[in-house]
Amino acid sequence: MERAARRAATKLRAQFGIRDVILDLRIMGVSDALLNGPAMRSRDNPVYKNVFQEGTAGEITEAKLREEPELAERILERLANVEDFPGKAAAQAGLKEALEKSFVIRDALDAAEMAQNKAGDAEIQARLAVRVALEKAYGMLRAAFPGQRKLVESF
């Protein structure tokens, strides 16, 4: 059971890593759309700075895996307040889709990791219970056959 839970968590970690790469591409797409649109090729433009308040797209894509979806969500919210421009709708839709999938896979990964931890704990508890039972049986055999250590050890 623990092995299956570990495999499931490993698979979801890989999927989350892939979703992060796709989310990175969508963030870069939003940056490109802004730079080719209202920001007029300048990261110092107020429109670009407003949407990318946490830093440039490159800096945001380097964020920790678990933090990046929230950063992307804030970018998406601020992008919605920018006046329409060519490429905005496509960049917005791409980021929104990637963001939704990232949240879904992250939630699934969290559940799988919790299941893995529970399965690991259950396995440890089972092993401890077996050990205690064996020690108890050993003690009972020693009490039943005093002085016959070889016989008791043979069990």
N, C-alpha and C positions, 0 to 999 in steps of 0.2 A: 504494500500500500504506500509506504514512504517512497519507494523507488518510482512508482507511477506519479505521485504528487511532484517529485523532484523533476521528472521528465516533462510534466505539464508546465511547471514553472519555467524551466529552461526554454521550452518552445515559446512561451509567451514573452520571455525576456528578449528572445531573438526578434519576434514580431514587433515588440515595442521599439527595439533598435531600428528596425526598418521603417516604422511609422515616424520615428524621429528624423530620419534622413529625408523622408517625404515632406514632413513639416518644415524642415530646414529649407528645402527647395521652394516651398510655397511662401515662406517668409522672404526669401531672396526675390521671389517673383513680385511680391508686393513692393519691395524696395525698388526693383527695376521699373515697375509701373509708375511709382511716384516720381522717380528720377527722370523718366521719359515723359512725364506729364507735368503736373503743377509745380514740382520742385525744380524744374528746369536744369537738370543735371547737377544739382548742388545739394549736398547733405547738410549744408548750413541753412538751407531754405526753411522758413518757419513751418511750412506744411510738412516737410519731411521730419523736422525736429519734433513736431507735435505728435505725429504718428509713431515715431521711433524714439520715445522719451527715455527708454531704458538703455539706449545706445544704438549703434548702427546695426543693420541686419546681420553683419558678420559677427558682431559681439553677442547678439542675442542667440544666434545658432550655436554658439560655443557654451551656452548656459548648461547647467546640469539637466540631465534627461527629464527628471521629474518636475523641474521648475519651468522648463521651456513651454509646455502647453499653456500655462497661465500667462506667461509673457505674450505668447501669440494671441491669446484671447483678448488681452488689453489692446494689442495692435489692431485686431479686427474691430473692436469697439470704436477706437479712434478713427480708423479708416472709414467707418460708416458715416462719420461726421464731415468728411472731406467732400467738397463739391464733386459732382460727377465729372469724369474725364475719360477719354478713351483708354480702355484696359482696366479700369477700376472694377467693373462688374466681374470680369474673368478672374482677376487677382483675388478679389473678395470671395468669390465662390470657391476657388481652389483652396484658399486658406481655411475657409469655414469647413469644407469637407475633410481636409486633413486634420483639422483640430478636433472635430467630432470623433473621427476614427482613433485619434491619439488618446482621447479621454476614455473611449470604450475599451481599448486594449490595455490602458493603464489600470483601469478598474478591474479588468479580468486578471491582470498580472498580480495586483494586490490580493485578490481573492485566492489565486493559485499559491502565492507565497504564504498566505495565512494557512491554507490547507496543508502545504508542505510542512510548515512548522508544527501544526497539530499532529500530523502523521508521524513526524519525527519524535515528538513528545510521547505519543502513544506507543511507539516502538520502544523507546527508552523505558517507559513504565512497564511494558510487557516483559522486557528483558530483566528488569529488576524483580518483577514478580516471579519469574522462572528461577532466578538466582536464589531468592528467599525460600521458595518451595524446595529447591535442591538442598539447600543448607539445612532446612528443617528435616527433610527425609534422611540426610546424612546423620544428623543428630539422633534421629529415632533409630536408625540402624546401629549406631554405635552403642546406644542404650540397650537395644535388644540383644546385641552380641558383644558383650564386654570382653576385652582381651583378644578379640579375633579381628584385628585390624586388617589383615590381608583379605578376609572374607568381605568386610564392609567396603574396603577400597575396590573390590572387584565389581561392585554394583555401580 
